[in-house]
Amino acid sequence: MRTAGLFPGRRAGLTGVLLAATLVAVAQPRWPQFRGVNGAGLAAVGAQPPVKFGPQENVLWQVEVPWSPSSPCVWGERIFLTTFDAGKLETRAFDRNNGTLLWTRAVQPAGIEEHHRQDGSPAASTPATDGKRVVSYFGSFGLICHDYAGRELWRKPLSLAQSGGKFGSGTSPVICDDLVVLNRDQYEYSSLLAVDLATGATRWEAARPESAGSFGSPARWRNDGEDQIVLAGTAQLKGYALKTGEERWHVNGVTNTVCTTPVIGEGLLYFAAWSPGQADSPRQPWEKFIEANDKNHDGVVDLEEIDVKRRDYLRGLDRNRDGKLTREDWELLRLGDAKAENVLVAVKPGGRGDISETHVAWKYRKALPYVPSPLFYDGRLYLLRDGGLFSCLDPKTGEPFYAQERLGAAGSYYASPVAADGRIYVASLQGKVSVIKAGGAKPELLHQVDFGVRILATPALVGDKLYLRTATHLWAFGAK
């Protein structure tokens, strides 16, 4: 107290310097992880990415990049991507101003995880950064951290991931204060892992034996005065204490196969997901399935009997992993489906233990997304379903402002919607990007462009720029 009194001017000056430093840090252009800050899909206030853009319009630069479905991560003047090239798992850094490749850092794993050969990749996870460190996750290797200049700081090898359905890892790491938090849900030994951001040492690990594999990323939620990590898995949504990993609450009866990430708004947490085969969408009878697929009539369906295009999807039904689909597999699937439901849940804060009946504010069961996460923007909740069906709900009640409106871009959607400056940006798997005016009684299409190649990555909106990764290129768009 005496020291503060003796040097009031110095104290005020120091406070000013610290405040200025904080403001500079906050002002850094950033999209620091999958789908931006806390996975919310929202650009910073004041951001004005272009409305109109395309291969021939408002292009600032483009560079070829090896195929992988991971999304751009941005901080300051750098863009970070993960790639899989010539058998190597890579983290790459590009100059945000011109697309110049600044550095590439590769790891050579002992083996490559099984993955869907068309829609998956050993480099499907988006990096996360705090502006000083860049953390990448590869299911075939583990976690690796570099500094902004590309110098390796630490690595944490993990066991080869055995993802649900053998689609390959889809989750991305998130940075929460001094922790890196990672979803390690898989066939066996599922867990939620937190490691020290500075060293990579394990700080805690929460076992998740009930989850047979999920692909969504964790979200951070300030719940009743405590920072928590929320993660969905097989038929359950759970909240964990950020500092310790202790489970605080769970909601039963969400979907069985999770690809989406929760979002927060209006004091609630929202989780929405759909997957085929839930209790409200029964699987076909075993007899019908085997009649259509058992080519040698031996009473089981060997995976080799299924054509290559369908095999990567159907092998996920092989629950005992013996290379065959049997009645036993079908029964296990049926039992799992009975516990799950395709649903959107709005969760109220403050609950402990099983809060399935006490802290779910409302539910919604229509037009649910398979891969794209929900978007909470400007007081509304948006859902994007395959087929280009767009819905907008009141986040307080779940009542729709509009439901399943067509965007004119059919097919599947893997990229999640993102928003800035009163607009929502969505990209279809077939390569069409649509810009929609937020709000209103129905979606108003402001712009639509076809890139002619597949798009799985979620766009990044930073300042007055839009960064988009297609199957072949990384693009930067902005008004010239």
N, C-alpha and C positions, 0 to 999 in steps of 0.2 A: 504494500500500500504506500509506504514512504517513497519507494523508488518511483512509482507512478506519479506521485505528487510532485517530486522534484523535477521531472522531465515531461511536463505535459505536452510541450511542442513536439518533442521527439516521438512521444506515443501517438499523437495525432498524425504526424508525418508517416510513421510506420504503418498505421492503420490505412492511410491513403494509398501507400505503396502496395500493401496486400490486397486492398480492394481493386486497385487498378490491374494487378496481376490476375486476380480472379476474373475480372471482366474480360481481359484479353483471352484467357483460357476458354471462357464460355463462348466468346465470339468466334473461336476457330470454326471454320466450316467443318461439319462432321455428320457422318452417318456411320456410327461406330460399330455396328454389328449387323447381323441379319435383320433387315427391315427397320434399321435406324434405332433411335434411342428406345431401349426396353422393348424392342420388337413391335412398337406401336404403329409403324408405317407412316409417321407424321414428320414432315419437314419442319424446320425451325420457323418460328414466327417471322414473317417478312419475306420468306423465300418465294421466288416467282419463277419457277421453271417454265419452259415454253409450253404453250398450248398446242402449237402446230410444229411437227417435226417428222422426220422420216429419212430414208436413205438418200433423198435428194433435197431435203429441206432442213434448214437450221443445223446442219452438221458442223460441229467445231473440229472434230477429228474422229478417226476410227482406226483401230489396230486389230490385227488377227490375234486370236487367242485359242489355245487348244480347248477342245470341248470338255466341259464339266458344268453341272447345274448350279454351282455355288454363285452367290450374288456379290456385287461390289460392296466393299467396305471403305469408307472415306474418312480421312482426318487431315485438316490443313491442306497441303498441296500434294497429298499422296492418295492413290487408290490402291487397295490391296485385294488380291484375288487368290484363290487356290486353284490349282490345275493338276491334271494327271497327264504326263507327257513322257513317252518312251519308257514306260515302266517306273517313272519317278513321280513322287508326290511333291508338289512344289507350292511355295508361297511366292507370289510375284508382287512387286511394287511398281506402280506407274506414276509418271508426272501428271497431275490432274490438269495442267494447263495445255499439254500437247500430246499426251498419250505415250510419251517416251518410256520404254521399259528401263527402270532404274536399277533393279536388282532382282535376281531369282535365287531362291534358296531351296534346295531339294533334299529329301530324305529317301533312302532306298530301303523299303521294308523287307523283312524276311519272306513275307507272303502277302498276297492281296485278298482282302475280304470278298466273299461272294457278293455280287451286286447285279442288279437288273441291267442288262447290257444296252438297252435302248434308252431308258429313262434314269438310270442310276450311274454312279461313278465313284471310284475310291476317293475323289476330291469333291464331294457334294456339300461339304460344310463350309459356311461362310466364316472368314476370320473375324476376330473382335480386336479392337484397339482402344487404348486410352490416350493416344497421342504420343506416348513414349514407348509402348510395347505393342507388338502385334502377336496375337496368339492364334495359332491354327490347330485344327483337329482333323486327324485322319483316322478312320476306323481301322485301317490296316497298320497303324503305327502308334498313335496316341497324340499327346499334346506337344507342341513345340512353340517356343517364344523367341522372337527377334526384337531388336530395338528398331527405331525408325529408319536407321541406316542399313539394316539388314544383318547386323552382328547377332549371332545366336547367343541368347542369354541363358536359356535352360531348355531341357527336353524331359518329357515324362512318358516313357514308353508304357503302353497298356496292352493287355491281351488282345489278340485279333478279334474284332467285333463279329458277332454272329447275330445279325439283325433279324427282326421279325420278318418272316416271309422271304428271307434272303434277298431283299431288295437292295441292301447296302445301307450304310449310315446316312441319315438325313438331317440329324440335329446339328445345331451350331453352338459353339461355346459363347457364354456371356460373361462380361466383366462387371462385378458388383463390388465397388470399393476396392479392397485389397485381395479379392478372391476372383478366381476363374471358376465358374459353375458349369458343369457339363452333364447332360443326360446320357447315361450309359445303359439305357434299357435295351435288352437283347433276349435271345432265347432262354439263356440261363444266367444266373448271377447278376440280374439287373440292379442298378444302383443310381443314385444321384451323387455326383462327385464334386467336391470343392477343393481346389488347390490354391496355394499361395501365389499371388500374381508376381511377386518379386523372385521367388525361388522355384516354384513348381512343386514344392513339398505338399503332401496331402494334409489338409486341415481337418476335413471330416468326409465321411462317406456314409450315405444312408441307403441301406438295403431296400430293394423294391421287389420282393419275391413274387408278388401278385401280378407283376407286369411282364408280359411275354414279348414286349418290344413296342416301342413308339418312336416316332420320327420328329416330333415337335421339339421346339427349344423352350427352356425355362423362361419364366417371366418374374420380375420382381414386383412385389405388392407391399405397400405400407398398410398393414392390417392391424387396426386397434392399437396403434403405437409401436408396433414391432415390424421390422423389415422381414419379409418372408419370400421364399422362392416357391412358385407354383408350377407344377408339372402334371400333365395328364398321362395316364398309361392305360393298360387294359381295364376298361370298365370303371376306372376311378380317376378322380381329380383330387390332387393332394397339395397341401401347403406345409412348408418346412421352415423352421427358424433359420434365417440367413447365417447367423453367427455360429450355430452349433449343428445344424442339420436335423434337429429333432422334429418329428412329425407333429404338427399342431392340429390339423383337421383333414377330413376327406369327405368327398361327395361321391356316392355310389351311383352306378347306372348310366355313365356316359358311354361313348362308343368304344368298341373293342380295339380297332386299329386306329391309332391317333397320328395324324399328320399335321395338325394345326397347333398354334400357340395362343395362350390366353391374352386378352387385352383388358385394360382398366379404364373406367370413366364413370362419371356421375356417382362416385362413391362405391361402385360395384365392380366385381370382376366377372368378365364374360368368357365363356368357353363354348365353342360350337364345333362340332365335327360329325361327319357322316362316314360310314364305311359299309360295304355290301355285306349282307348276311346277318344284320342285327335282328333282334326280336321283332322289330316292326317291319322287317323286310326279309322274310324267311328264305333260306337257301333252298335250292331245288332238292327233291328227295334223292337219297343215295341211289336208288334204283334207276332213276332217270339219268343221273350223271354217269353211272357206269355203263348204261346202255349206249350212251353217245360216245364214250371214250375208251372202253375196254376192247381194243382191237383184236387181241389174241384170246379173248373170252376165258381168262383164267380167274375171274372174280375180283381182280384188283386192277388199278390203273397205274402202270409203270410210267414214270415221268417221260421216258423215251418214247412212249406211245403218243405223246401230245406234241403238236407242231411247235416249232421253236418260238414263234411269236407269242403263243399262249403259255408256253412252259414257264417263262420267268414269272408270270403272275400266279399260275396254279401251284408251283412248287411250294409256295407259302402255306398251302393247305396241308402239307405233309408234316403234321404235328410231331410225329415220333421220328422224323428225319431218317427214314429208311429207304428213301428214293421211290416209294410207292404210295399211292393214295388208296386207303382201305376204309372199310366200314368203321373201324376203330377211329381213324382220323376224323371221319364225318361226325361221329358221336361226340368226340372231344370238341369239335367246332360248334356243334349244336348246344352243348352245355355252356360253352363260353358265350355264345350269342344270347342265351337266356338271361345272363347277368347284365347285358349291355343294351344300350338304346342309342339310336341316332337322335341327338337332342342338342339344343342350345340352353345352357343354364346361366342365370345371373345370380352370382353369389354375394351375399351380404357379409360385411366384415364382422369380426368379433366372436366367431364360433370356435369351439374346441371339440375334438373327437369327431364322431359321426354327425355331420351337420346336414345330411341329405334331406331331412324333413324340416329342420329348424331355420336354416340360413340360405335356402334357395328362394330368391325373391320371385322369380317366374321362370317358365320354360317355354321354348318355342321348338316346333318339330317339323317345320316346312322349309324347303329351299336351302338345305344345309350344305356347307362346303365340304369337299373331300380333302383337298390339299391346301387351298388358300385360307389363311387365317382371317378372322373377322377384322373389321376396321371400325374403330370408334373415332368419329370426326365431327367437330362442331355440333355436339349435342345429339348426334344420331349414330346408330349402329348399322353397318352395312355388311351384307353377306354376298359372296360370289360363288355360284354353283356351276358345275360343269354344264355345258350347253350354252354358256353365256347368259345365264339367268341371274339377274341382279335384284336384291331386296334391300329395303331400308326400314328399320324398326325404331320405335320409341324406346330408348334404353331404360327408361323408368318402369315401363309397363310391358314391353314386348309386343305391343300392338303395331302392326305394319303401317307405315306411310304408303308403301307400295310393296308388292311381292312378285318375284319371279318375272320381272320385266326383261325382255330380250334385248341384248346389246348389238345384235347384228354380227356377232363373231361367235359362231358355234364351236363345238368341240370341247376338249378338256382344258382345264386351267390348273397350272402348277404354281405360277407366280402369285403372290399375295397382293391385294390392292394397297396402294399408297396414296397420300393426299398432300396437297399444298395449295394455298391461295384460292380456296373455294373450289378446287377441282380434285377429282379422283382418277388415278391412272391404273389401268388393268391391262395385263398382257396374256393372250391365249397361248396355249402350247403350240398351235399351228402358226403363230407368228404375227397375229394381229394385235396392235396396241390401241386401246380406246381411251379417250379422255372424256370424263363425264362431269357435268356440273353438279356439285354437291347440293343436297336439299331438294325441295320441290315435291310435287305430287307424283312424279315419275322421273326416271333418269333422262336428262337432256344430253344427247351426244354432241360434244363440241369438236371432236376430231377423231378420226380413225385411220390407221395406216397399216399396211401389210408389208412386213419385212421379208416374207417369202422363205424364212427359215424358222426352225423351232425356237421357242423361248421358254425356258424353265426358271430362269433367275428372276428375282424380284428387282424392279428398278430402284435406283437410289436418287433421291431428290435433295440437292445441296445448293442453297442459294438460288441463283438464276440458271442452274444447270440441271440436266437430267442425264444420268448415266445408265446405260442399258447393256446387258450382256446377252447376246444371242448365242446360238450354237456355234457360230464361227467368229464373231467379232465382239469387241468392247467398243461401245459408241459413246460419244459425248455430244449433247445437243444444247443449244442455247441461242438466244437472239444475237445476231451478229451486229 
